Amino acid sequence: MKTCPYCAYENREGVYFCEECGHPFLGSTGSLATTRLSQDERSEVQGRVTWGTARFNRDASIVIRVRDFTEPVNVRSKDEILLGRSDVPSSGGVDLDMGPFGAAEQGVSRRHAI
């Protein structure tokens, strides 16, 4: 097994990139040859989620950085996330209240983005 130095995934011998995160395993030559996968090898790697196409699950959180503010905002993942300004008299709230970030002055509506 070949252990990825980036994510510690245990890869099959002979692979040139980590099957989990895509980190390259460059040899001393610094170049890679192209290899055709057998049908068994192709079916073995099908259906695996790679980081570039990964989806958020219920335990994930989204980190949002707002211009001119140093602290990032963490939002728990769910099916829909509503960004806007909190308005006490109106019914329903927002998941991420942009009010403290100068939202009204910047033209952010109460229900700005989902």
N, CA, C and O of each residue as an XYZ file, in Angstrom:
456
protein
N       0.840     -1.189      0.000
C       0.000      0.000      0.000
C       0.882      1.248      0.000
O       1.964      1.267      0.587
N       0.399      2.267     -0.662
C       1.125      3.535     -0.720
C       0.321      4.567      0.065
O      -0.806      4.894     -0.308
N       0.899      5.081      1.153
C       0.220      6.046      2.017
C       0.414      7.461      1.481
O       1.536      7.880      1.198
N      -0.684      8.184      1.346
C      -0.624      9.565      0.873
C      -0.024     10.449      1.968
O      -0.477     10.395      3.111
N       0.990     11.265      1.639
C       1.580     12.146      2.644
C       0.673     13.323      3.009
O       0.893     13.991      4.019
N      -0.349     13.573      2.181
C      -1.236     14.707      2.429
C      -2.437     14.328      3.305
O      -2.738     15.024      4.274
N      -3.134     13.210      2.961
C      -4.359     12.856      3.693
C      -4.268     11.526      4.432
O      -5.210     11.143      5.126
N      -3.141     10.810      4.293
C      -2.875      9.533      4.969
C      -3.748      8.388      4.464
O      -3.869      7.366      5.141
N      -4.358      8.538      3.288
C      -5.163      7.462      2.707
C      -4.243      6.345      2.218
O      -3.174      6.610      1.667
N      -4.665      5.095      2.423
C      -3.899      3.934      1.970
C      -4.308      3.610      0.536
O      -5.403      3.098      0.302
N      -3.434      3.907     -0.421
C      -3.703      3.697     -1.841
C      -3.139      2.365     -2.309
O      -2.278      1.777     -1.654
N      -3.643      1.885     -3.472
C      -3.083      0.691     -4.105
C      -1.673      0.998     -4.592
O      -1.349      2.147     -4.893
N      -0.846     -0.024     -4.666
C       0.501      0.151     -5.219
C       0.391      0.518     -6.694
O      -0.512      0.053     -7.390
N       1.299      1.343     -7.161
C       1.365      1.683     -8.572
C       0.553      2.888     -8.995
O       0.619      3.284    -10.159
N      -0.216      3.492     -8.090
C      -0.988      4.672     -8.471
C      -0.081      5.897     -8.450
O       0.892      5.951     -7.698
N      -0.411      6.873     -9.279
C       0.402      8.082     -9.381
C      -0.210      9.268     -8.639
O       0.465     10.261     -8.365
N      -1.487      9.151     -8.321
C      -2.189     10.186     -7.572
C      -2.975      9.505     -6.462
O      -3.427      8.372     -6.628
N      -3.141     10.181     -5.340
C      -3.934      9.633     -4.240
C      -5.373      9.443     -4.716
O      -5.969     10.350     -5.296
N      -5.917      8.266     -4.468
C      -7.281      7.960     -4.903
C      -8.328      8.691     -4.071
O      -9.491      8.753     -4.468
N      -7.945      9.234     -2.947
C      -8.876      9.946     -2.073
C      -8.849     11.455     -2.318
O      -9.900     12.067     -2.511
N      -7.653     12.065     -2.313
C      -7.571     13.532     -2.392
C      -6.935     14.051     -3.681
O      -6.994     15.250     -3.952
N      -6.326     13.167     -4.485
C      -5.731     13.596     -5.745
C      -4.305     14.085     -5.650
O      -3.741     14.523     -6.653
N      -3.699     14.024     -4.464
C      -2.314     14.472     -4.285
C      -1.392     13.639     -5.178
O      -1.501     12.412     -5.179
N      -0.482     14.271     -5.943
C       0.383     13.506     -6.852
C       1.510     12.787     -6.113
O       2.072     13.304     -5.148
N       1.827     11.578     -6.590
C       2.986     10.830     -6.109
C       4.036     10.907     -7.207
O       4.119     10.006     -8.043
N       4.840     11.966     -7.222
C       5.851     12.129     -8.260
C       7.101     11.351     -7.901
O       7.562     11.387     -6.761
N       7.646     10.645     -8.884
C       8.889      9.915     -8.678
C      10.073     10.842     -8.842
O       9.912     12.061     -8.890
N      11.245     10.277     -8.927
C      12.463     11.077     -9.060
C      12.527     11.793    -10.398
O      13.237     12.789    -10.530
N      11.787     11.296    -11.408
C      11.816     11.932    -12.726
C      10.954     13.185    -12.763
O      11.197     14.079    -13.574
N       9.952     13.260    -11.900
C       9.081     14.427    -11.886
C       8.032     14.401    -12.971
O       7.293     15.373    -13.127
N       7.938     13.295    -13.744
C       6.921     13.202    -14.781
C       6.148     11.900    -14.610
O       6.628     10.958    -13.980
N       4.965     11.861    -15.171
C       4.093     10.709    -15.031
C       3.756     10.130    -16.390
O       3.543     10.869    -17.351
N       3.706      8.800    -16.472
C       3.299      8.132    -17.703
C       1.797      7.877    -17.641
O       1.232      7.747    -16.556
N       1.150      7.807    -18.805
C      -0.269      7.507    -18.870
C      -0.456      5.997    -18.890
O       0.246      5.285    -19.608
N      -1.405      5.513    -18.098
C      -1.681      4.081    -18.028
C      -3.168      3.859    -18.223
O      -3.992      4.594    -17.677
N      -3.512      2.837    -19.009
C      -4.923      2.509    -19.214
C      -5.365      1.554    -18.113
O      -4.698      0.554    -17.848
N      -6.494      1.865    -17.470
C      -7.024      1.019    -16.409
C      -7.772     -0.168    -16.999
O      -8.444     -0.046    -18.024
N      -7.648     -1.311    -16.346
C      -8.429     -2.476    -16.754
C      -9.877     -2.256    -16.319
O     -10.164     -1.340    -15.548
N     -10.793     -3.102    -16.820
C     -12.207     -2.980    -16.449
C     -12.380     -3.125    -14.943
O     -13.178     -2.404    -14.345
N     -11.646     -4.047    -14.317
C     -11.735     -4.235    -12.865
C     -11.284     -2.983    -12.123
O     -11.917     -2.570    -11.152
N     -10.193     -2.382    -12.578
C      -9.683     -1.177    -11.922
C     -10.657     -0.012    -12.077
O     -10.837      0.782    -11.153
N     -11.292      0.087    -13.265
C     -12.258      1.166    -13.486
C     -13.458      1.024    -12.569
O     -13.910      2.006    -11.981
N     -13.977     -0.184    -12.440
C     -15.146     -0.366    -11.577
C     -14.779     -0.160    -10.112
O     -15.628      0.210     -9.301
N     -13.514     -0.401     -9.775
C     -13.055     -0.224     -8.399
C     -13.058      1.244     -7.980
O     -13.342      1.550     -6.822
N     -12.746      2.154     -8.899
C     -12.669      3.574     -8.553
C     -13.957      4.331     -8.853
O     -14.091      5.484     -8.443
N     -14.904      3.721     -9.555
C     -16.168      4.397     -9.841
C     -16.973      4.581     -8.569
O     -16.936      3.736     -7.674
N     -17.682      5.657     -8.490
C     -18.566      5.905     -7.367
C     -17.902      6.522     -6.154
O     -18.569      6.776     -5.151
N     -16.624      6.764     -6.219
C     -15.954      7.416     -5.095
C     -16.093      8.923     -5.237
O     -15.918      9.478     -6.322
N     -16.401      9.561     -4.152
C     -16.503     11.020     -4.161
C     -15.109     11.589     -3.983
O     -14.380     11.200     -3.071
N     -14.742     12.514     -4.861
C     -13.470     13.213     -4.704
C     -13.753     14.592     -4.132
O     -14.891     15.060     -4.176
N     -12.747     15.237     -3.604
C     -12.956     16.525     -2.943
C     -13.549     17.569     -3.869
O     -14.324     18.412     -3.418
N     -13.210     17.538     -5.148
C     -13.730     18.548     -6.062
C     -15.221     18.441     -6.305
O     -15.857     19.419     -6.701
N     -15.795     17.255     -6.070
C     -17.224     17.068     -6.299
C     -17.951     16.668     -5.026
O     -19.104     16.240     -5.076
N     -17.291     16.802     -3.894
C     -17.903     16.400     -2.624
C     -19.098     17.291     -2.307
O     -19.148     18.456     -2.702
N     -20.044     16.725     -1.596
C     -21.225     17.485     -1.189
C     -21.199     17.672      0.316
O     -20.544     16.922      1.039
N     -21.911     18.667      0.770
C     -22.004     18.904      2.204
C     -22.927     17.866      2.817
O     -23.972     17.542      2.253
N     -22.543     17.353      3.955
C     -23.454     16.488      4.690
C     -23.987     17.253      5.897
O     -23.659     18.424      6.085
N     -24.788     16.611      6.696
C     -25.433     17.284      7.835
C     -24.439     17.771      8.885
O     -24.741     18.703      9.630
N     -23.261     17.156      8.955
C     -22.270     17.542      9.960
C     -21.325     18.639      9.483
O     -20.503     19.126     10.259
N     -21.430     19.031      8.223
C     -20.514     20.023      7.656
C     -20.894     21.432      8.100
O     -22.032     21.693      8.489
N     -19.928     22.322      8.035
C     -20.217     23.733      8.265
C     -19.550     24.534      7.156
O     -18.554     24.105      6.573
N     -20.104     25.685      6.878
C     -19.607     26.563      5.825
C     -18.963     27.761      6.503
O     -19.545     28.361      7.406
N     -17.766     28.103      6.063
C     -17.058     29.252      6.621
C     -17.182     30.403      5.625
O     -16.795     30.276      4.463
N     -17.722     31.516      6.089
C     -17.913     32.700      5.242
C     -17.050     33.823      5.788
O     -17.066     34.117      6.984
N     -16.300     34.442      4.898
C     -15.481     35.595      5.279
C     -16.104     36.836      4.645
O     -16.337     36.886      3.438
N     -16.364     37.823      5.480
C     -16.992     39.060      5.031
C     -15.912     40.122      4.892
O     -15.084     40.307      5.784
N     -15.934     40.818      3.760
C     -14.941     41.857      3.495
C     -14.919     42.884      4.623
O     -15.963     43.285      5.136
N     -13.720     43.299      4.995
C     -13.459     44.301      6.032
C     -13.737     43.807      7.456
O     -13.723     44.608      8.391
N     -13.988     42.514      7.640
C     -14.171     41.930      8.966
C     -13.170     40.791      9.121
O     -13.009     39.966      8.221
N     -12.500     40.755     10.268
C     -11.427     39.776     10.451
C     -11.931     38.395     10.839
O     -11.338     37.394     10.437
N     -13.001     38.319     11.603
C     -13.491     37.028     12.085
C     -14.377     36.344     11.045
O     -15.305     36.969     10.531
N     -14.114     35.081     10.724
C     -14.999     34.351      9.810
C     -16.301     33.965     10.508
O     -16.371     33.922     11.737
N     -17.316     33.690      9.720
C     -18.620     33.278     10.238
C     -18.823     31.811      9.867
O     -18.691     31.448      8.699
N     -19.142     30.964     10.848
C     -19.421     29.550     10.596
C     -20.924     29.332     10.566
O     -21.641     29.771     11.465
N     -21.398     28.651      9.529
C     -22.813     28.348      9.382
C     -22.953     26.836      9.257
O     -22.283     26.215      8.432
N     -23.816     26.245     10.067
C     -24.066     24.805      9.983
C     -24.804     24.493      8.686
O     -25.701     25.230      8.276
N     -24.420     23.406      8.055
C     -25.014     23.006      6.786
C     -26.421     22.449      6.983
O     -26.696     21.756      7.963
N     -27.293     22.758      6.050
C     -28.633     22.176      5.979
C     -29.109     22.318      4.548
O     -28.374     22.843      3.712
N     -30.314     21.866      4.239
C     -30.784     21.868      2.854
C     -30.776     23.258      2.234
O     -30.351     23.423      1.090
N     -31.238     24.251      2.971
C     -31.232     25.633      2.493
C     -30.730     26.536      3.607
O     -31.060     26.339      4.777
N     -29.932     27.524      3.234
C     -29.418     28.497      4.193
C     -29.853     29.876      3.709
O     -29.547     30.271      2.584
N     -30.566     30.604      4.559
C     -31.071     31.926      4.199
C     -30.148     33.001      4.757
O     -29.923     33.074      5.966
N     -29.613     33.837      3.863
C     -28.789     34.974      4.253
C     -29.624     36.232      4.101
O     -30.367     36.377      3.130
N     -29.503     37.131      5.046
C     -30.245     38.382      4.971
C     -30.069     39.190      6.238
O     -29.096     39.022      6.973
N     -31.039     40.081      6.483
C     -31.022     40.903      7.693
C     -32.141     40.451      8.611
O     -33.263     40.210      8.166
N     -31.833     40.337      9.886
C     -32.845     39.975     10.872
C     -33.783     41.152     11.065
O     -33.345     42.296     11.185
N     -35.082     40.863     11.094
C     -36.091     41.898     11.288
C     -37.106     41.345     12.281
O     -37.921     40.490     11.935
N     -37.052     41.836     13.510
C     -37.875     41.292     14.594
C     -39.366     41.290     14.260
O     -40.017     40.271     14.491
N     -39.952     42.386     13.723
C     -41.399     42.371     13.468
C     -41.828     41.370     12.389
O     -42.961     40.888     12.417
N     -40.949     41.054     11.450
C     -41.355     40.156     10.363
C     -41.335     38.711     10.840
O     -40.618     38.358     11.777
N     -42.122     37.898     10.189
C     -42.169     36.486     10.572
C     -40.987     35.753      9.940
O     -40.558     36.080      8.833
N     -40.476     34.773     10.647
C     -39.360     33.987     10.132
C     -38.051     34.722     10.283
O     -37.988     35.942     10.136
N     -37.017     33.978     10.576
C     -35.698     34.570     10.741
C     -34.769     34.151      9.622
O     -35.172     33.474      8.675
N     -33.551     34.554      9.744
C     -32.534     34.181      8.769
C     -31.531     33.256      9.446
O     -31.355     33.300     10.664
N     -30.881     32.426      8.655
C     -29.855     31.538      9.193
C     -28.564     32.298      9.452
O     -27.842     32.003     10.405
N     -28.276     33.273      8.606
C     -27.087     34.102      8.786
C     -27.504     35.560      8.700
O     -27.811     36.066      7.620
N     -27.511     36.227      9.842
C     -27.886     37.637      9.912
C     -26.692     38.481      9.490
O     -25.671     38.510     10.176
N     -26.823     39.164      8.361
C     -25.749     40.001      7.836
C     -25.809     41.422      8.388
O     -24.979     42.256      8.028
N     -26.785     41.711      9.263
C     -26.935     43.037      9.859
C     -25.683     43.565     10.528
O     -25.321     44.717     10.293
N     -24.995     42.773     11.359
C     -23.793     43.266     12.030
C     -22.644     43.608     11.077
O     -21.649     44.204     11.490
N     -22.780     43.236      9.823
C     -21.722     43.495      8.844
C     -22.066     44.661      7.923
O     -21.509     44.772      6.831
N     -22.977     45.528      8.352
C     -23.344     46.691      7.546
C     -24.259     46.334      6.390
O     -24.207     46.969      5.337
N     -25.097     45.324      6.579
C     -25.940     44.828      5.496
C     -26.915     45.875      4.963
O     -27.086     46.001      3.750
N     -27.556     46.626      5.858
C     -28.538     47.625      5.410
C     -27.873     48.681      4.534
O     -28.422     49.089      3.511
N     -26.686     49.117      4.947
C     -25.963     50.142      4.175
C     -25.479     49.601      2.826
O     -25.271     50.369      1.887
N     -25.302     48.299      2.733
C     -24.808     47.679      1.498
C     -25.936     47.195      0.588
O     -25.680     46.653     -0.487
N     -27.187     47.391      1.018
C     -28.323     47.009      0.180
C     -28.761     45.562      0.319
O     -29.427     45.030     -0.570
N     -28.397     44.916      1.423
C     -28.813     43.530      1.646
C     -30.256     43.524      2.146
O     -30.583     44.227      3.102
N     -31.111     42.745      1.513
C     -32.514     42.675      1.921
C     -32.695     41.698      3.078
O     -31.764     40.986      3.456
N     -33.920     41.673      3.641
C     -34.184     40.769      4.766
C     -34.044     39.310      4.345
O     -33.525     38.497      5.109
N     -34.494     38.972      3.157
C     -34.344     37.620      2.608
C     -33.507     37.751      1.338
O     -34.045     37.733      0.231
N     -32.219     37.881      1.495
C     -31.342     38.260      0.397
C     -30.943     37.090     -0.507
O     -30.994     37.206     -1.732
N     -30.550     35.978      0.086
C     -30.092     34.840     -0.723
C     -30.390     33.543      0.005
O     -30.298     33.469      1.231
N     -30.748     32.519     -0.762
C     -31.000     31.189     -0.191
C     -29.971     30.235     -0.762
O     -29.977     29.049     -0.430
